[in-house]
Amino acid sequence: MSLVTCKECKKQVSSLAPICPHCGVQYPGSDKPLIAKSAPEGGFICPYCDAQDYAPVSSSLTYNRKCRICGNIFITSHLASLP
């Protein structure tokens, strides 16, 4: 984890923060998060490291997950399971 500058308010936030604690913007450290790929056996694959070990991120964004291997936050969506 590192500190990054929020794209909206320009204050320092965690690189893993799904929401800026200062201004509330989503994904303050990046333009947009990556969407997970569907795993053939069910579940999702981390778009950063291809691991299938993730946990829900507690936030108002219900489709966010945090990879337990690389630590990155990504989106899971019913759209990710479409071909």
N, C-alpha and C positions, 0 to 999 in steps of 0.2 A: 504494500500500500504506500502511496506517496501523496503529496499535496499537489493539487492542480488549481489553476485559476478558473473560477466559474465564468462561463461564456456570457452570462447575463449581468451579474453584479460585480464581477471582477475580484471577488473575495476568495481567499484560499479555502478549498474543500478537499475532502478525501477523494482520491481517484476512484474509489469503490462506491461513492455515494450515488444512489439512484435519484435523489432529490437534493438540491442545495438547501442547507438549513437556514441560510440567510434570506434568500429571495424566493425559494420554492420552485425554481425552474427544474424540469426533469433532465437528467443526465448532464449535470453541469460541466463535466470534464470532457465531453465529446459531442460531436455533431449528432450522432444517434447511435444507440446500442445495436449490436448484431442480433439477429433473430436465429434461434436454435434450429438445427435440422432435426427431423424425426428419426428416431432409431428404428430399424426394421423390427426389433422385438418389442417395441413400445417405449415410451418415454422420449427423452430428447438427448441430443449430442451437443456439448458445448461448442460454439462456433469458433472459439479461440484455440482450444487444445484438444478437441475431439473426445474428451472424457464424458462419461455418463454418470458422474457423481456430483449431484447438485442439491441445493436446498432452497426453499422459498425465501425470498427477501421480504422482511416485514416492512411494508409500505402500502400506500394507497394504490400502488400499481400491482394488481393481482397477478399479472403474467410474468413478473420478474423472478429470475432465479440467479443464484450465485454458485459458481463452480467451486466445489470443495478442493479441486486439484490446483487450478491456476488462480482462483480468487476473483475472476472477472464476473461482472454482472451481465446477463443477457436476457432477452425476451423469449418466452415461449408463447405460442399462439396456435389456435386451431388452424391457421393458415400454413403453419410450418409443416403440418402433416399432409398437406395437399401435394400431389405430384407436380 
